[in-house]
Amino acid sequence: MKEKLAVLPDGVRLAVSPLSWANDVLEDLGAEITLDTCLDDAAQAGYQGVELGRKLPRSREALAPLLASRGLALASGWHSGRLAENEVEAEMVAVAAHAGLLRAMEAKVLVYGEVAMMPPVAPLDAPMSARRLMPKDDMSAYAARLTDFSTRLAGEYGLTLAYHHHLMMVAETFDEISALFDRTGAATGLLLDTGHAVAGGFDYNQLIKRFGDRIVHIHLKDVRGTVMTDVRAGDLSFNEGVRKGMFTVPGDGVVDFAPLAAFVQRAGYQGWLVVEAEQDPELVPPLPAVTAAFNHILDTFGA
């Protein structure tokens, strides 16, 4: 495994999300899979780290030994932010425990997902067409709050904010991401998610070309094209799409990861690459899937 990882540039590491074993929202998916199985599988497949998932403990005292015993590091973890509606001071209070854990675990980035302005009840069960759009006149003030929050996060916790463009959230399309990042300061980093780009209707290379210098964290997600087409055509919900298998691990869908590898190699990117796929583990056994993804990504880098 170490020999294969040698194809990655210095300062770049490969992690896996626990979502292949247990879904963070649809808790019936992976309910019977233990945390030990998830971490053992991740280490066996060759990964160097994991992101936080719902089954991982939220204290350094409990989490650090679990990861260290398997040679794993904590790459990052998701924070459900509400700066589209809240003031920065309230968000600093809301993020404190999470940011403190990431700092204690020596993570360098915090994944920020904007959950304000989503449909008020079971937002990921709402049809895709029900997504709420931020008025253009509100974008500058939102970007200013996000920049302030990012600056304070770096100053108080030593963490870089990695903004996750995401289906059903404020920044789903390329134009929305551009409108936001044209207004944010340099303290706000961008999380590039290959799968959410395709599902959001654009080529992830557009983000590399437009905002390559802002990318601080990368999620490697693939998309089953025919399933995604059916989800959009039927105006299904995000969660229905997950259950139907619209997302998968790299190498099992329509995404070409060669341009991503080329970007990482030429641009001096430093940080984590995180294999991620919200899937039903009963339909797609996690260990074979994440092992195949591990090999696909490293073969792509080695090509």
C-alpha positions in Angstrom: 0.0 0.0 0.0 2.8 2.4 0.9 4.4 1.8 -2.5 1.2 2.8 -4.3 0.8 5.9 -2.2 4.2 7.1 -3.3 2.6 8.3 -6.6 1.0 11.2 -4.6 2.9 14.4 -4.5 4.6 15.4 -1.2 2.0 16.9 1.2 -1.0 15.1 -0.4 -2.7 12.3 1.5 -5.6 10.0 0.7 -8.5 9.5 3.1 -11.9 8.0 3.0 -15.3 9.1 4.3 -17.3 6.8 6.6 -20.3 7.5 4.4 -19.6 4.3 2.5 -20.3 2.4 5.7 -22.9 4.5 7.5 -25.0 7.4 6.1 -25.0 10.6 8.2 -28.6 11.5 7.4 -30.3 8.2 6.4 -29.4 6.4 9.6 -30.9 3.1 8.5 -28.1 2.8 5.9 -25.3 1.1 7.7 -27.1 1.0 11.1 -25.7 -2.5 11.8 -22.1 -1.8 10.7 -19.8 -1.1 13.7 -17.3 1.7 13.9 -14.6 -0.8 14.4 -15.5 -2.4 11.0 -15.4 1.0 9.3 -12.0 1.9 10.6 -10.5 -1.6 10.2 -11.7 -1.6 6.5 -10.3 1.9 5.9 -6.9 0.9 7.2 -7.0 -2.5 5.4 -7.7 -0.7 2.1 -4.7 1.4 2.6 -6.1 4.9 3.4 -4.1 7.3 5.5 -7.1 9.0 7.2 -10.8 9.4 7.6 -13.3 12.2 7.9 -15.7 12.4 10.8 -18.9 10.4 10.5 -21.9 10.0 12.9 -20.4 6.9 14.5 -17.1 8.5 15.5 -16.8 9.8 19.0 -16.5 13.6 19.5 -13.8 13.8 22.0 -10.0 13.6 21.5 -9.7 11.2 24.4 -12.0 8.7 22.7 -11.2 9.4 19.1 -7.4 9.6 19.0 -6.7 6.1 20.2 -9.2 4.6 17.8 -7.5 6.2 14.8 -3.9 5.9 16.1 -4.2 2.2 16.6 -5.0 1.8 12.9 -2.5 4.3 11.6 -5.2 6.7 10.6 -5.4 10.5 10.9 -8.4 12.8 11.0 -8.6 14.6 7.7 -11.5 16.9 8.6 -15.2 17.0 9.5 -18.4 18.6 8.4 -20.0 21.6 10.1 -23.6 22.5 9.3 -23.3 26.3 9.1 -26.1 28.9 9.1 -24.3 32.1 8.1 -26.9 32.7 5.3 -29.2 33.7 8.2 -27.0 34.0 11.4 -24.5 36.5 12.5 -20.8 35.5 12.8 -20.8 35.6 16.6 -23.6 33.1 16.8 -21.8 30.9 14.3 -18.6 31.0 16.4 -20.5 29.7 19.4 -22.2 27.0 17.3 -18.8 25.8 15.8 -16.8 25.9 19.0 -16.9 22.2 20.1 -16.4 20.9 16.5 -13.5 23.3 15.8 -11.9 22.4 19.1 -12.0 18.7 18.3 -10.5 19.3 14.8 -7.7 21.4 16.3 -7.1 18.8 19.0 -6.9 16.1 16.3 -4.4 18.2 14.3 -6.8 18.6 11.4 -6.1 21.7 9.2 -9.4 22.3 7.5 -13.0 22.5 8.6 -15.7 21.5 6.0 -18.4 24.1 6.0 -21.8 23.2 4.5 -24.5 25.9 4.4 -27.7 24.5 5.7 -29.6 27.7 6.2 -32.2 28.6 3.5 -33.0 25.0 2.9 -36.6 23.8 2.9 -37.7 24.0 6.5 -38.9 20.4 7.0 -36.8 17.4 6.1 -34.9 19.4 3.5 -33.1 16.5 1.8 -36.4 14.8 1.4 -37.8 17.7 -0.6 -37.8 17.5 -4.4 -34.7 19.0 -6.0 -36.8 21.7 -7.6 -37.8 23.0 -4.1 -34.3 24.3 -3.4 -34.4 27.9 -2.1 -32.2 30.4 -4.0 -30.4 33.2 -2.3 -31.4 36.6 -3.7 -28.6 38.2 -5.6 -28.7 41.3 -3.4 -28.0 39.2 -0.3 -24.9 37.5 -1.7 -22.4 40.3 -0.8 -23.5 40.4 2.8 -23.4 36.6 3.1 -19.9 36.6 1.6 -18.7 39.2 4.1 -20.0 37.2 7.0 -18.4 34.0 5.6 -15.1 35.8 5.2 -15.2 37.2 8.7 -16.1 33.7 10.1 -13.2 32.1 8.1 -10.8 34.7 9.4 -11.9 34.1 13.0 -11.8 30.3 12.6 -8.2 30.6 11.4 -7.2 33.0 14.2 -8.9 31.1 17.1 -8.5 27.5 16.0 -5.8 27.4 13.2 -8.3 26.0 10.8 -8.9 26.9 7.2 -12.6 26.9 6.2 -13.3 24.6 3.2 -16.6 25.7 1.7 -18.6 22.7 0.3 -20.6 23.5 -2.8 -23.5 21.0 -2.4 -26.8 20.0 -4.0 -29.8 21.7 -2.3 -27.7 24.4 -0.7 -26.9 28.0 -1.3 -24.1 27.2 -3.8 -25.0 24.3 -6.1 -24.3 25.6 -9.6 -21.1 27.0 -11.0 -22.6 30.5 -11.3 -23.7 30.4 -7.7 -20.2 29.3 -6.5 -18.6 32.0 -8.7 -20.9 34.7 -7.4 -20.0 33.7 -3.8 -16.3 33.3 -4.3 -15.9 36.5 -6.3 -17.0 38.2 -3.1 -15.3 36.3 -0.3 -11.8 37.1 0.9 -8.8 34.8 0.7 -9.4 33.4 4.2 -12.4 31.4 2.8 -11.2 28.2 1.0 -13.1 26.1 -1.4 -13.8 22.4 -1.1 -13.9 20.8 -4.6 -16.4 17.9 -4.8 -16.2 16.2 -8.1 -19.6 14.4 -7.7 -21.5 17.5 -6.6 -20.1 19.4 -9.5 -21.4 16.9 -12.0 -24.7 16.5 -10.2 -24.9 20.3 -10.1 -24.7 20.5 -13.8 -21.1 21.5 -14.5 -17.6 20.2 -15.2 -15.4 20.3 -12.1 -12.6 21.6 -14.3 -14.5 24.9 -14.4 -13.8 25.3 -10.7 -10.1 24.4 -11.1 -9.7 27.0 -13.9 -11.6 29.7 -12.1 -10.7 29.1 -8.4 -7.8 26.7 -8.4 -5.9 28.8 -6.0 -8.8 28.7 -3.5 -9.1 24.9 -3.3 -8.0 23.6 0.1 -9.8 20.3 0.4 -11.0 17.7 -2.2 -13.8 15.2 -2.1 -13.5 12.4 -4.7 -17.0 11.3 -5.5 -18.3 9.6 -8.7 -21.8 9.8 -10.3 -23.8 7.1 -11.9 -25.0 9.1 -14.9 -28.2 7.3 -15.8 -29.3 7.4 -12.2 -28.6 11.1 -11.9 -30.5 11.7 -15.1 -33.5 9.8 -13.7 -33.3 11.7 -10.4 -33.4 15.1 -12.2 -36.1 14.0 -14.7 -38.3 12.7 -11.9 -37.6 15.7 -9.6 -36.7 13.3 -6.8 -35.2 14.4 -3.5 -31.5 14.2 -2.6 -32.2 11.3 -0.2 -34.2 9.4 -2.9 -31.2 9.9 -5.2 -28.8 8.5 -2.6 -31.0 5.4 -2.1 -31.2 4.9 -5.8 -27.4 5.1 -6.1 -26.7 8.4 -7.8 -23.4 8.6 -6.1 -20.6 6.0 -6.1 -16.9 5.7 -5.5 -14.3 6.9 -8.0 -14.0 4.5 -11.0 -17.6 3.3 -10.9 -19.3 6.2 -12.6 -19.0 8.9 -15.3 -16.4 11.2 -13.7 -12.9 11.4 -15.2 -10.4 11.9 -12.5 -7.3 12.5 -14.7 -7.8 16.3 -14.9 -8.0 16.3 -11.1 -4.8 14.4 -10.7 -3.1 16.7 -13.2 -4.3 19.8 -11.2 -3.0 18.4 -7.9 0.4 17.5 -9.5 1.0 20.8 -11.3 -0.6 23.3 -8.9 1.2 22.4 -5.7 -2.0 21.5 -3.9 -1.3 20.4 -0.3 -3.9 18.6 1.7 -6.3 15.7 1.7 -8.0 13.8 -1.1 -11.1 12.2 0.4 -12.9 9.3 -1.3 -16.6 9.7 -0.6 -19.8 8.1 -1.7 -23.2 8.1 0.0 -24.3 4.6 -0.8 -26.4 1.8 0.7 -23.8 -0.6 2.1 -26.2 -3.6 1.7 -26.2 -2.9 -2.0 -22.5 -1.9 -2.3 -20.3 -3.7 0.2 -17.9 -1.0 1.5 -14.6 -2.7 1.7 -14.4 -3.9 -2.0 -15.8 -0.5 -3.1 -13.3 1.7 -1.2 -10.5 -0.7 -2.1 -11.3 -0.4 -5.8 -11.5 3.4 -5.4 -8.1 3.5 -3.7 -6.6 1.7 -6.6 -8.4 3.7 -9.2 -7.2 7.0 -7.8 -3.6 6.0 -7.3 -3.5 4.3 -10.8 -4.8 7.7 -12.2 -2.0 9.6 -10.4 0.5 7.0 -11.6 -0.6 7.1 -15.3 
